[in-house]
Amino acid sequence: MVVGVVTGPSGPTVAPGGQDVAKAYGRKLAPLLSALGVTGKAGETVKVPTSGTISSPMLVLVGLDSPQQSVAQGSKTTPEPTRPSP
């Protein structure tokens, strides 16, 4: 299972789409992220054995930066549509 992590004002948090994983870990998630040194910065990758907390044996946390930066970076990397020559 791969889940995005974003930076937030109170530390890293699961990105939209990862709410089921966050719910499964409950209040244990924030201390886990802290103990592992997860920041949510773009390019960060952390593998976590789940020990049965979720059905997948391994959780991979991938840093996406802040939600605003992820959207802005995505728009920069999206190619402009090509238009036919007149």
Sequence and secondary structure as in RCSB ss.txt:
>XXXX:A:sequence
MVVGVVTGPSGPTVAPGGQDVAKAYGRKLAPLLSALGVTGKAGETVKVPTSGTISSPMLVLVGLDSPQQSVAQGS
KTTPEPTRPSP
>XXXX:A:secstr
 EEEEE  TTS EE TT HHHHHHHGGGHHHHHHHHT    TT EEEEE TTSSSSSEEEEEE   HHHHHHHHH
HHS        
